[in-house]
């Protein structure tokens, strides 16, 4: 791999694409050259990177000649079609969609957890689901010491997880309600302002949604823990940015909140914010635009054997997407 790689961002104008560009700059990623790719309607627009403006080019089948690393965040259908073409052109793809995550030949990586899996790539490395990533940042360090068996969890997912149009929808609806206007909706099946929707992604025959099952299947793969079980309810909440998850975890070994706290304080990419007397706990409002996830409300679970409850928040555009992808890029350069 070139020490100063030619990097492409696919889906450069989307919510995650914009964060990818910012994150490459903020972390001083040694970009030799940056190519920004998007759909035809974005071609010609410009985005700034390191004090220069870079024009956006239309994504085509020939876009990947000479590119070393391509960071994909343009949705599953684009990844499915163009990632194999990029690999054929000699490029390593870090893909943010769900298309390749459960493919046995594709590593699914959170660098703080399983960076070593990057070495086994055959051209594509997958970024995990955002809710899974945020949850595992707190769960995996505990698993290493206490061995997790299963979790029960509910997510509180920000609208930016759906994309830029969903952010606009929430803003518009809040304004409509405040001004006594009729509420219009395009992105979600119901009003999202002043409401919560217990549906993220589409439903499966068993009544769970795809998003809910990602926690179990992706968790097994990332943690190398094939018997891990997760019963999850994913909920969309009227928050602009950062996902939160309430987790009840059952472990093989006895666990106390004090012992858990000691483990979590040492965990990379995670801050413990847990001072209930002062009303200090992770809040999506304060974790937005921060690289680290936060964990708090750590307590013994009174309904499970060897159980622990905790609340974790993280910026899903960063650790759940752009930051994690750039960290994978950093692993590729090592």
Secondary structure per residue as TSV (DSSP state, phi and psi in degrees):
chain	resnum	aa	ss	phi	psi
A	1	X	-	360.0	130.0
A	2	X	-	-54.6	133.9
A	3	X	T	-65.6	-29.6
A	4	X	T	-119.9	76.1
A	5	X	-	-68.1	153.1
A	6	X	E	-82.7	115.3
A	7	X	E	-109.2	137.3
A	8	X	E	-115.1	141.2
A	9	X	E	-111.8	117.8
A	10	X	E	-98.9	122.6
A	11	X	T	89.8	39.0
A	12	X	T	-63.8	-25.1
A	13	X	T	-91.8	-8.3
A	14	X	S	-74.6	172.5
A	15	X	H	-56.5	-43.2
A	16	X	H	-78.0	-37.4
A	17	X	H	-55.9	-45.4
A	18	X	H	-60.7	-41.3
A	19	X	H	-67.8	-34.6
A	20	X	H	-60.0	-45.1
A	21	X	H	-63.9	-45.3
A	22	X	H	-61.2	-41.3
A	23	X	H	-69.9	-39.6
A	24	X	H	-57.0	-42.3
A	25	X	H	-70.7	-48.3
A	26	X	H	-62.1	-37.7
A	27	X	T	-89.1	2.6
A	28	X	T	62.4	36.0
A	29	X	-	-60.5	132.8
A	30	X	-	-76.0	63.5
A	31	X	-	-69.7	118.5
A	32	X	S	-74.7	-41.9
A	33	X	E	-151.5	143.1
A	34	X	E	-118.5	127.6
A	35	X	E	-114.3	130.3
A	36	X	E	-108.5	124.8
A	37	X	E	-121.9	139.8
A	38	X	E	-156.7	-172.9
A	39	X	-	-72.0	166.5
A	40	X	G	-54.4	-35.5
A	41	X	G	-71.6	-17.2
A	42	X	G	-95.1	-12.2
A	43	X	T	-58.4	137.5
A	44	X	T	96.3	-25.7
A	45	X	-	-63.9	164.7
A	46	X	E	-127.0	146.2
A	47	X	E	-127.4	152.5
A	48	X	E	-100.0	146.0
A	49	X	E	-148.2	121.2
A	50	X	T	48.6	56.0
A	51	X	T	64.1	11.3
A	52	X	E	-124.1	155.6
A	53	X	E	-100.1	134.2
A	54	X	E	-117.5	124.0
A	55	X	E	-72.8	144.9
A	56	X	E	-86.2	132.9
A	57	X	E	-104.6	153.9
A	58	X	E	-72.4	133.7
A	59	X	-	-70.4	123.0
A	60	X	-	-132.5	175.4
A	61	X	T	-65.1	-18.7
A	62	X	T	-104.9	16.2
A	63	X	T	-72.8	-12.1
A	64	X	T	-106.7	7.0
A	65	X	T	-61.8	126.4
A	66	X	T	80.8	1.1
A	67	X	-	-92.4	136.8
A	68	X	S	-89.5	-46.9
A	69	X	E	-130.2	129.4
A	70	X	E	-116.8	122.9
A	71	X	E	-98.1	111.8
A	72	X	E	-96.7	127.3
A	73	X	-	-150.7	65.3
A	74	X	S	-131.1	19.0
A	75	X	-	94.6	158.9
A	76	X	H	-60.2	-42.0
A	77	X	H	-66.9	-35.6
A	78	X	H	-67.8	-45.1
A	79	X	H	-59.8	-44.0
A	80	X	H	-59.4	-42.4
A	81	X	H	-79.0	-43.5
A	82	X	H	-99.1	-24.5
A	83	X	H	-60.7	-45.5
A	84	X	H	-61.9	-33.6
A	85	X	H	-66.2	-39.6
A	86	X	H	-63.5	-42.6
A	87	X	H	-62.9	-42.3
A	88	X	H	-61.2	-30.3
A	89	X	T	-82.1	3.7
A	90	X	T	92.7	19.3
A	91	X	-	-103.8	147.1
A	92	X	E	-95.7	128.7
A	93	X	E	-103.0	130.0
A	94	X	E	-107.8	113.1
A	95	X	E	-107.3	130.2
A	96	X	-	-93.3	-3.9
A	97	X	S	-86.8	177.3
A	98	X	S	-90.8	-0.8
A	99	X	T	-59.0	-43.0
A	100	X	T	-105.2	-2.3
A	101	X	T	-56.6	-41.7
A	102	X	T	-97.0	10.8
A	103	X	-	-74.0	124.9
A	104	X	T	-61.1	-24.1
A	105	X	T	-89.3	0.2
A	106	X	S	-114.9	119.9
A	107	X	E	-65.7	141.2
A	108	X	E	-115.2	114.5
A	109	X	E	-128.3	132.1
A	110	X	-	-115.7	110.8
A	111	X	H	-54.2	-33.0
A	112	X	H	-67.8	-16.2
A	113	X	H	-109.3	-54.2
A	114	X	H	-136.2	48.9
A	115	X	G	-54.3	-33.4
A	116	X	G	-59.5	-25.9
A	117	X	G	-66.1	-20.2
A	118	X	G	-56.2	-38.0
A	119	X	G	-57.9	-27.3
A	120	X	G	-86.7	13.5
A	121	X	-	-72.7	151.1
A	122	X	S	-116.6	32.9
A	123	X	S	117.9	-24.5
A	124	X	E	-127.6	135.2
A	125	X	E	-124.3	134.1
A	126	X	E	-99.1	141.8
A	127	X	E	-89.7	139.1
A	128	X	-	-75.2	170.0
A	129	X	-	-58.6	144.3
A	130	X	H	-62.7	-41.6
A	131	X	H	-68.6	-39.6
A	132	X	H	-60.7	-45.9
A	133	X	H	-60.3	-48.6
A	134	X	H	-61.8	-43.4
A	135	X	H	-64.8	-46.1
A	136	X	H	-68.6	-24.0
A	137	X	H	-58.1	-33.6
A	138	X	H	-95.1	-34.5
A	139	X	H	-73.8	-40.1
A	140	X	H	-63.5	-44.4
A	141	X	H	-58.9	-35.8
A	142	X	H	-68.8	-39.7
A	143	X	H	-60.8	-39.7
A	144	X	H	-58.1	-34.7
A	145	X	H	-95.9	-41.9
A	146	X	H	-109.3	-8.9
A	147	X	-	62.6	93.4
A	148	X	E	-73.3	138.5
A	149	X	E	-98.9	-49.2
A	150	X	E	-158.0	161.2
A	151	X	E	-134.2	154.0
A	152	X	E	-117.6	131.3
A	153	X	E	-146.7	151.6
A	154	X	E	-126.7	135.5
A	155	X	E	-101.7	156.0
A	156	X	E	-128.7	90.6
A	157	X	E	-101.7	130.7
A	158	X	-	-71.3	153.9
A	159	X	G	-66.8	-26.0
A	160	X	G	-63.2	-17.6
A	161	X	G	-62.4	-25.0
A	162	X	T	-86.0	-22.1
A	163	X	-	123.0	178.8
A	164	X	H	-59.5	-36.7
A	165	X	H	-64.9	-32.2
A	166	X	H	-72.0	-35.5
A	167	X	H	-61.7	-45.2
A	168	X	H	-62.2	-39.2
A	169	X	H	-61.7	-45.4
A	170	X	H	-63.5	-45.2
A	171	X	H	-58.4	-46.3
A	172	X	H	-63.6	-45.0
A	173	X	H	-66.0	-39.8
A	174	X	H	-59.7	-46.1
A	175	X	H	-63.1	-42.0
A	176	X	H	-61.4	-43.7
A	177	X	H	-67.5	-46.2
A	178	X	H	-60.1	-34.6
A	179	X	T	-96.1	10.6
A	180	X	T	66.2	27.8
A	181	X	-	-97.4	160.0
A	182	X	-	-64.8	142.8
A	183	X	-	-85.9	129.6
A	184	X	-	-109.5	146.4
A	185	X	-	-136.1	140.4
A	186	X	S	-129.4	-36.2
A	187	X	S	-87.9	-48.8
A	188	X	S	-103.1	155.1
A	189	X	S	-70.1	-16.4
A	190	X	S	-136.3	166.1
A	191	X	-	-56.2	133.0
A	192	X	-	-98.2	-29.4
A	193	X	T	-63.1	133.1
A	194	X	T	55.1	35.5
A	195	X	-	-151.4	163.6
A	196	X	E	-130.6	141.2
A	197	X	E	-115.3	115.4
A	198	X	S	-80.5	47.0
A	199	X	-	-147.0	118.2
A	200	X	-	-127.4	118.3
A	201	X	S	79.2	-176.0
A	202	X	-	-91.5	158.3
A	203	X	B	-81.7	145.6
A	204	X	-	-98.9	165.2
A	205	X	T	-56.7	-27.9
A	206	X	T	-84.2	1.8
A	207	X	S	95.3	-16.7
A	208	X	-	-76.8	161.2
A	209	X	B	-95.5	164.4
A	210	X	H	-56.5	-43.5
A	211	X	H	-58.0	-40.8
A	212	X	H	-66.0	-37.3
A	213	X	H	-79.0	-19.2
A	214	X	H	-59.6	-35.7
A	215	X	H	-57.7	-43.9
A	216	X	H	-71.0	-52.7
A	217	X	H	-70.5	-43.5
A	218	X	H	-71.0	-37.2
A	219	X	H	-59.0	-43.1
A	220	X	H	-58.5	-44.3
A	221	X	H	-71.2	-44.6
A	222	X	H	-68.6	-42.5
A	223	X	H	-85.0	-2.6
A	224	X	T	54.9	50.8
A	225	X	-	-137.8	79.7
A	226	X	T	-64.5	-17.9
A	227	X	T	-98.0	2.6
A	228	X	-	-59.9	134.8
A	229	X	E	-124.0	142.7
A	230	X	E	-140.5	120.7
A	231	X	E	-105.8	112.7
A	232	X	E	-127.9	142.0
A	233	X	E	-116.7	117.0
A	234	X	E	-96.1	130.4
A	235	X	E	-128.8	130.3
A	236	X	E	-88.6	127.7
A	237	X	E	-120.6	157.0
A	238	X	S	-79.2	61.5
A	239	X	-	-117.1	139.5
A	240	X	S	-73.5	-42.3
A	241	X	S	-149.6	139.1
A	242	X	-	92.8	127.5
A	243	X	E	-94.1	150.6
A	244	X	E	-128.5	152.7
A	245	X	E	-139.9	129.8
A	246	X	E	-94.6	121.6
A	247	X	E	-122.2	132.8
A	248	X	E	-113.6	117.3
A	249	X	E	-117.4	139.8
A	250	X	E	-111.7	130.4
A	251	X	E	-114.2	160.7
A	252	X	S	-72.4	-36.4
A	253	X	S	-101.9	151.6
A	254	X	-	-59.0	141.4
A	255	X	-	-137.2	136.9
A	256	X	-	-113.1	156.0
A	257	X	H	-57.6	-36.5
A	258	X	H	-65.3	-46.2
A	259	X	H	-65.1	-39.9
A	260	X	H	-61.8	-42.3
A	261	X	H	-59.9	-43.2
A	262	X	H	-60.9	-41.8
A	263	X	H	-64.8	-47.1
A	264	X	H	-67.0	-32.1
A	265	X	H	-63.9	-26.6
A	266	X	T	-92.9	-6.2
A	267	X	S	-72.8	135.0
A	268	X	T	-69.5	144.9
A	269	X	T	72.3	15.3
A	270	X	E	-137.8	134.9
A	271	X	E	-115.0	137.0
A	272	X	E	-89.3	120.2
A	273	X	-	-123.6	94.7
A	274	X	E	-149.2	81.0
A	275	X	E	-136.7	78.3
A	276	X	G	-57.1	-35.4
A	277	X	G	-59.1	-32.3
A	278	X	G	-100.6	15.1
A	279	X	T	56.1	39.8
A	280	X	E	-106.0	118.4
A	281	X	E	-160.7	163.6
A	282	X	-	-62.5	134.9
A	283	X	-	-130.0	133.9
A	284	X	H	-56.4	-33.5
A	285	X	H	-59.7	-37.9
A	286	X	H	-93.8	-15.8
A	287	X	H	-92.4	-13.1
A	288	X	T	-58.3	135.7
A	289	X	T	69.5	11.9
A	290	X	-	-103.2	143.2
A	291	X	S	-68.4	-43.7
A	292	X	S	-78.5	146.6
A	293	X	E	-83.2	163.9
A	294	X	E	-126.8	144.9
A	295	X	E	-129.2	142.9
A	296	X	E	-161.3	-165.2
A	297	X	E	50.7	39.5
A	298	X	E	-79.7	121.1
A	299	X	E	-155.5	162.4
A	300	X	E	-68.2	135.5
A	301	X	-	-82.1	119.8
A	302	X	T	-83.1	-0.1
A	303	X	T	-114.3	-3.9
A	304	X	S	-124.5	149.1
A	305	X	T	-70.8	136.5
A	306	X	T	47.7	46.1
A	307	X	E	-103.5	150.9
A	308	X	E	-140.1	134.8
A	309	X	E	-103.5	143.2
A	310	X	E	-153.9	164.4
A	311	X	E	-124.3	125.6
A	312	X	E	-126.1	136.9
A	313	X	E	-126.4	145.8
A	314	X	E	-158.6	150.8
A	315	X	-	-74.6	108.7
A	316	X	T	-72.9	-15.6
A	317	X	T	-78.3	-21.8
A	318	X	I	-99.0	-83.8
A	319	X	I	-62.6	-32.0
A	320	X	I	-79.3	-3.4
A	321	X	I	-157.2	-88.3
A	322	X	I	-64.6	-48.5
A	323	X	H	-60.7	-46.1
A	324	X	H	-60.8	-40.5
A	325	X	H	-64.1	-42.5
A	326	X	H	-67.7	-37.7
A	327	X	H	-62.0	-37.0
A	328	X	H	-63.4	-42.1
A	329	X	H	-57.1	-40.7
A	330	X	H	-63.6	-39.0
A	331	X	H	-63.4	-38.2
A	332	X	H	-62.3	-30.9
A	333	X	H	-82.6	-16.2
A	334	X	-	-67.0	360.0
